[in-house]
Each structure stands twice: as C-alpha cells, then as structure tokens.
C-alpha cells in the first residue's frame, strides 16, 4: 500500500472512496458496501461522486473502534 498522506493534517477536506480504502486497508468495493449499508458511515453524494468528509471520517473511526 502506497500512502499519499503522511498524517491526518495532510488529507484534503473530502476524501475519495479510494483514499478511504487505502487509509483503512480495505478494497474500494468494500468501502462502497459499507457506505451503502452502514447508516453511520459519513458519505456525501456530490453529483455522481461519493466523498467522505475528513473530520467525520475520523470521528466514525473512533466511534467504530470503541471496545477494541
């Protein structure tokens, strides 16, 4: 996996589905599955494109990982 962002602050305000997949180490199709089935996943539709707000994604990760 080749990360193009070194840390959270380097990420843009909106992440592409590919960026999210690369960040968490899952496939793009799995992230689309999560976006369509998990109502808490922070996905925004802009035209025909799905993007994920960076700050909401970080909060979702924290909330989803509680108990681990």
N, CA, C and O atoms as CSV, one atom per row, in Angstrom:
chain,resi,resn,atom,element,x,y,z
A,1,UNK,N,N,0.844,-1.178,0.000
A,1,UNK,CA,C,0.000,0.000,0.000
A,1,UNK,C,C,0.885,1.236,0.000
A,1,UNK,O,O,1.798,1.346,0.818
A,2,UNK,N,N,0.629,2.144,-0.891
A,2,UNK,CA,C,1.407,3.371,-1.007
A,2,UNK,C,C,0.551,4.543,-0.535
A,2,UNK,O,O,-0.319,5.016,-1.266
A,3,UNK,N,N,0.800,5.004,0.678
A,3,UNK,CA,C,0.009,6.098,1.238
A,3,UNK,C,C,0.487,7.427,0.675
A,3,UNK,O,O,1.687,7.699,0.639
A,4,UNK,N,N,-0.450,8.250,0.236
A,4,UNK,CA,C,-0.043,9.545,-0.281
A,4,UNK,C,C,-0.120,10.633,0.780
A,4,UNK,O,O,0.317,11.760,0.548
A,5,UNK,N,N,-0.676,10.299,1.946
A,5,UNK,CA,C,-0.756,11.262,3.038
A,5,UNK,C,C,0.078,10.749,4.202
A,5,UNK,O,O,-0.038,9.588,4.594
A,6,UNK,N,N,0.904,11.605,4.744
A,6,UNK,CA,C,1.760,11.199,5.859
A,6,UNK,C,C,1.042,11.266,7.198
A,6,UNK,O,O,1.366,10.513,8.116
A,7,UNK,N,N,0.072,12.161,7.314
A,7,UNK,CA,C,-0.682,12.271,8.552
A,7,UNK,C,C,-2.058,12.864,8.268
A,7,UNK,O,O,-2.365,13.252,7.140
A,8,UNK,N,N,-2.856,12.924,9.287
A,8,UNK,CA,C,-4.231,13.396,9.176
A,8,UNK,C,C,-4.316,14.807,8.588
A,8,UNK,O,O,-5.195,15.089,7.773
A,9,UNK,N,N,-3.417,15.680,8.996
A,9,UNK,CA,C,-3.450,17.077,8.534
A,9,UNK,C,C,-3.140,17.226,7.050
A,9,UNK,O,O,-3.497,18.239,6.448
A,10,UNK,N,N,-2.485,16.239,6.451
A,10,UNK,CA,C,-2.180,16.285,5.022
A,10,UNK,C,C,-3.392,15.939,4.157
A,10,UNK,O,O,-3.421,16.254,2.967
A,11,UNK,N,N,-4.383,15.294,4.755
A,11,UNK,CA,C,-5.554,14.862,3.989
A,11,UNK,C,C,-6.424,16.055,3.582
A,11,UNK,O,O,-6.514,17.041,4.313
A,12,UNK,N,N,-7.062,15.958,2.412
A,12,UNK,CA,C,-7.976,17.028,1.994
A,12,UNK,C,C,-9.257,16.994,2.828
A,12,UNK,O,O,-9.506,16.024,3.544
A,13,UNK,N,N,-10.058,18.035,2.737
A,13,UNK,CA,C,-11.299,18.141,3.495
A,13,UNK,C,C,-12.265,17.004,3.150
A,13,UNK,O,O,-12.962,16.493,4.027
A,14,UNK,N,N,-12.304,16.609,1.874
A,14,UNK,CA,C,-13.134,15.497,1.419
A,14,UNK,C,C,-12.245,14.404,0.846
A,14,UNK,O,O,-11.385,14.670,0.005
A,15,UNK,N,N,-12.454,13.178,1.302
A,15,UNK,CA,C,-11.674,12.033,0.835
A,15,UNK,C,C,-12.465,11.264,-0.207
A,15,UNK,O,O,-13.683,11.121,-0.093
A,16,UNK,N,N,-11.780,10.777,-1.207
A,16,UNK,CA,C,-12.430,9.899,-2.179
A,16,UNK,C,C,-12.600,8.523,-1.541
A,16,UNK,O,O,-11.971,8.219,-0.528
A,17,UNK,N,N,-13.445,7.706,-2.134
A,17,UNK,CA,C,-13.618,6.338,-1.649
A,17,UNK,C,C,-12.286,5.588,-1.721
A,17,UNK,O,O,-11.978,4.787,-0.838
A,18,UNK,N,N,-11.508,5.840,-2.751
A,18,UNK,CA,C,-10.186,5.205,-2.876
A,18,UNK,C,C,-9.267,5.624,-1.735
A,18,UNK,O,O,-8.551,4.794,-1.175
A,19,UNK,N,N,-9.284,6.922,-1.387
A,19,UNK,CA,C,-8.467,7.391,-0.263
A,19,UNK,C,C,-8.859,6.681,1.031
A,19,UNK,O,O,-7.996,6.272,1.807
A,20,UNK,N,N,-10.161,6.537,1.256
A,20,UNK,CA,C,-10.642,5.854,2.462
A,20,UNK,C,C,-10.185,4.396,2.449
A,20,UNK,O,O,-9.702,3.883,3.459
A,21,UNK,N,N,-10.339,3.732,1.305
A,21,UNK,CA,C,-9.925,2.327,1.186
A,21,UNK,C,C,-8.438,2.172,1.470
A,21,UNK,O,O,-8.036,1.263,2.196
A,22,UNK,N,N,-7.623,3.050,0.905
A,22,UNK,CA,C,-6.180,2.998,1.141
A,22,UNK,C,C,-5.843,3.251,2.604
A,22,UNK,O,O,-4.934,2.625,3.150
A,23,UNK,N,N,-6.565,4.158,3.237
A,23,UNK,CA,C,-6.298,4.519,4.625
A,23,UNK,C,C,-6.582,3.371,5.575
A,23,UNK,O,O,-5.807,3.120,6.498
A,24,UNK,N,N,-7.691,2.670,5.358
A,24,UNK,CA,C,-8.070,1.604,6.285
A,24,UNK,C,C,-7.629,0.213,5.826
A,24,UNK,O,O,-7.775,-0.763,6.561
A,25,UNK,N,N,-7.090,0.127,4.612
A,25,UNK,CA,C,-6.580,-1.146,4.125
A,25,UNK,C,C,-7.651,-2.105,3.635
A,25,UNK,O,O,-7.480,-3.322,3.718
A,26,UNK,N,N,-8.743,-1.575,3.129
A,26,UNK,CA,C,-9.815,-2.390,2.561
A,26,UNK,C,C,-9.936,-2.090,1.071
A,26,UNK,O,O,-9.348,-1.133,0.568
A,27,UNK,N,N,-10.701,-2.916,0.381
A,27,UNK,CA,C,-10.900,-2.691,-1.048
A,27,UNK,C,C,-11.897,-1.551,-1.272
A,27,UNK,O,O,-12.689,-1.216,-0.392
A,28,UNK,N,N,-11.838,-0.978,-2.448
A,28,UNK,CA,C,-12.773,0.090,-2.814
A,28,UNK,C,C,-14.201,-0.437,-2.781
A,28,UNK,O,O,-15.102,0.243,-2.291
A,29,UNK,N,N,-14.415,-1.648,-3.301
A,29,UNK,CA,C,-15.772,-2.191,-3.310
A,29,UNK,C,C,-16.292,-2.419,-1.890
A,29,UNK,O,O,-17.485,-2.249,-1.639
A,30,UNK,N,N,-15.420,-2.801,-0.963
A,30,UNK,CA,C,-15.849,-2.984,0.434
A,30,UNK,C,C,-16.252,-1.648,1.053
A,30,UNK,O,O,-17.219,-1.589,1.813
A,31,UNK,N,N,-15.531,-0.585,0.742
A,31,UNK,CA,C,-15.896,0.734,1.272
A,31,UNK,C,C,-17.241,1.177,0.696
A,31,UNK,O,O,-18.059,1.748,1.417
A,32,UNK,N,N,-17.483,0.920,-0.600
A,32,UNK,CA,C,-18.804,1.220,-1.167
A,32,UNK,C,C,-19.892,0.416,-0.462
A,32,UNK,O,O,-20.980,0.936,-0.213
A,33,UNK,N,N,-19.610,-0.846,-0.137
A,33,UNK,CA,C,-20.575,-1.665,0.610
A,33,UNK,C,C,-20.876,-1.041,1.967
A,33,UNK,O,O,-22.038,-0.921,2.357
A,34,UNK,N,N,-19.840,-0.649,2.676
A,34,UNK,CA,C,-20.012,-0.028,3.989
A,34,UNK,C,C,-20.811,1.266,3.855
A,34,UNK,O,O,-21.713,1.529,4.649
A,35,UNK,N,N,-20.480,2.064,2.858
A,35,UNK,CA,C,-21.168,3.348,2.651
A,35,UNK,C,C,-22.656,3.154,2.367
A,35,UNK,O,O,-23.475,3.992,2.743
A,36,UNK,N,N,-23.004,2.051,1.703
A,36,UNK,CA,C,-24.410,1.845,1.361
A,36,UNK,C,C,-25.189,1.108,2.449
A,36,UNK,O,O,-26.418,1.170,2.461
A,37,UNK,N,N,-24.511,0.415,3.360
A,37,UNK,CA,C,-25.231,-0.355,4.377
A,37,UNK,C,C,-25.127,0.210,5.788
A,37,UNK,O,O,-26.033,0.009,6.596
A,38,UNK,N,N,-24.052,0.903,6.096
A,38,UNK,CA,C,-23.849,1.453,7.440
A,38,UNK,C,C,-24.332,2.901,7.456
A,38,UNK,O,O,-23.678,3.792,6.914
A,39,UNK,N,N,-25.478,3.118,8.079
A,39,UNK,CA,C,-26.076,4.468,8.098
A,39,UNK,C,C,-25.208,5.474,8.846
A,39,UNK,O,O,-25.360,6.679,8.648
A,40,UNK,N,N,-24.309,5.007,9.693
A,40,UNK,CA,C,-23.461,5.938,10.436
A,40,UNK,C,C,-22.209,6.349,9.661
A,40,UNK,O,O,-21.497,7.267,10.069
A,41,UNK,N,N,-21.939,5.663,8.532
A,41,UNK,CA,C,-20.754,5.999,7.742
A,41,UNK,C,C,-20.954,7.358,7.073
A,41,UNK,O,O,-21.975,7.577,6.420
A,42,UNK,N,N,-19.992,8.274,7.227
A,42,UNK,CA,C,-20.172,9.658,6.761
A,42,UNK,C,C,-19.887,9.846,5.269
A,42,UNK,O,O,-18.835,10.363,4.896
A,43,UNK,N,N,-20.803,9.436,4.441
A,43,UNK,CA,C,-20.625,9.555,2.993
A,43,UNK,C,C,-21.556,10.638,2.449
A,43,UNK,O,O,-22.732,10.702,2.808
A,44,UNK,N,N,-21.012,11.481,1.582
A,44,UNK,CA,C,-21.772,12.571,0.969
A,44,UNK,C,C,-21.762,12.365,-0.540
A,44,UNK,O,O,-20.718,12.075,-1.124
A,45,UNK,N,N,-22.914,12.514,-1.165
A,45,UNK,CA,C,-23.003,12.381,-2.612
A,45,UNK,C,C,-22.930,13.775,-3.234
A,45,UNK,O,O,-23.749,14.648,-2.945
A,46,UNK,N,N,-21.940,13.957,-4.086
A,46,UNK,CA,C,-21.765,15.211,-4.824
A,46,UNK,C,C,-21.908,14.888,-6.305
A,46,UNK,O,O,-20.968,14.406,-6.937
A,47,UNK,N,N,-23.078,15.153,-6.849
A,47,UNK,CA,C,-23.337,14.766,-8.226
A,47,UNK,C,C,-23.384,13.253,-8.313
A,47,UNK,O,O,-24.216,12.621,-7.663
A,48,UNK,N,N,-22.502,12.662,-9.109
A,48,UNK,CA,C,-22.418,11.200,-9.236
A,48,UNK,C,C,-21.291,10.622,-8.390
A,48,UNK,O,O,-21.019,9.423,-8.452
A,49,UNK,N,N,-20.648,11.452,-7.617
A,49,UNK,CA,C,-19.475,11.042,-6.853
A,49,UNK,C,C,-19.779,10.946,-5.371
A,49,UNK,O,O,-20.509,11.776,-4.829
A,50,UNK,N,N,-19.226,9.945,-4.715
A,50,UNK,CA,C,-19.341,9.821,-3.263
A,50,UNK,C,C,-18.016,10.246,-2.652
A,50,UNK,O,O,-16.948,9.802,-3.073
A,51,UNK,N,N,-18.104,11.113,-1.651
A,51,UNK,CA,C,-16.917,11.564,-0.928
A,51,UNK,C,C,-17.187,11.439,0.567
A,51,UNK,O,O,-18.333,11.333,1.005
A,52,UNK,N,N,-16.106,11.456,1.335
A,52,UNK,CA,C,-16.209,11.297,2.781
A,52,UNK,C,C,-15.530,12.489,3.448
A,52,UNK,O,O,-14.335,12.712,3.251
A,53,UNK,N,N,-16.286,13.259,4.238
A,53,UNK,CA,C,-15.666,14.387,4.949
A,53,UNK,C,C,-14.598,13.881,5.923
A,53,UNK,O,O,-14.857,12.989,6.731
A,54,UNK,N,N,-13.428,14.445,5.840
A,54,UNK,CA,C,-12.271,14.003,6.629
A,54,UNK,C,C,-12.565,13.971,8.128
A,54,UNK,O,O,-12.311,12.957,8.779
A,55,UNK,N,N,-13.092,15.051,8.684
A,55,UNK,CA,C,-13.311,15.126,10.126
A,55,UNK,C,C,-14.366,14.128,10.590
A,55,UNK,O,O,-14.219,13.512,11.646
A,56,UNK,N,N,-15.427,13.966,9.803
A,56,UNK,CA,C,-16.465,12.998,10.150
A,56,UNK,C,C,-15.944,11.567,10.022
A,56,UNK,O,O,-16.342,10.690,10.789
A,57,UNK,N,N,-15.063,11.329,9.063
A,57,UNK,CA,C,-14.455,10.011,8.909
A,57,UNK,C,C,-13.618,9.671,10.141
A,57,UNK,O,O,-13.674,8.553,10.653
A,58,UNK,N,N,-12.851,10.637,10.605
A,58,UNK,CA,C,-12.026,10.415,11.800
A,58,UNK,C,C,-12.918,10.106,13.003
A,58,UNK,O,O,-12.597,9.219,13.794
A,59,UNK,N,N,-14.023,10.820,13.149
A,59,UNK,CA,C,-14.952,10.563,14.256
A,59,UNK,C,C,-15.603,9.188,14.124
A,59,UNK,O,O,-15.802,8.492,15.119
A,60,UNK,N,N,-15.934,8.800,12.888
A,60,UNK,CA,C,-16.547,7.492,12.644
A,60,UNK,C,C,-15.581,6.372,13.030
A,60,UNK,O,O,-15.982,5.377,13.634
A,61,UNK,N,N,-14.310,6.541,12.679
A,61,UNK,CA,C,-13.294,5.553,13.040
A,61,UNK,C,C,-13.220,5.407,14.561
A,61,UNK,O,O,-13.199,4.293,15.083
A,62,UNK,N,N,-13.182,6.536,15.264
A,62,UNK,CA,C,-13.100,6.483,16.734
A,62,UNK,C,C,-14.326,5.797,17.324
A,62,UNK,O,O,-14.194,4.948,18.205
A,63,UNK,N,N,-15.516,6.153,16.851
A,63,UNK,CA,C,-16.746,5.562,17.371
A,63,UNK,C,C,-16.851,4.077,17.023
A,63,UNK,O,O,-17.337,3.285,17.830
A,64,UNK,N,N,-16.403,3.700,15.839
A,64,UNK,CA,C,-16.494,2.312,15.399
A,64,UNK,C,C,-15.482,1.407,16.087
A,64,UNK,O,O,-15.682,0.195,16.166
A,65,UNK,N,N,-14.405,1.986,16.583
A,65,UNK,CA,C,-13.352,1.162,17.171
A,65,UNK,C,C,-13.465,1.063,18.688
A,65,UNK,O,O,-12.602,0.457,19.322
A,66,UNK,N,N,-14.494,1.635,19.282
A,66,UNK,CA,C,-14.661,1.519,20.722
A,66,UNK,C,C,-14.913,0.062,21.084
A,66,UNK,O,O,-15.697,-0.626,20.429
A,67,UNK,N,N,-14.260,-0.387,22.104
A,67,UNK,CA,C,-14.398,-1.764,22.531
A,67,UNK,C,C,-13.297,-2.680,22.027
A,67,UNK,O,O,-13.244,-3.854,22.393
A,68,UNK,N,N,-12.420,-2.149,21.191
A,68,UNK,CA,C,-11.307,-2.966,20.700
A,68,UNK,C,C,-10.105,-2.800,21.577
A,68,UNK,O,O,-9.067,-3.411,21.324
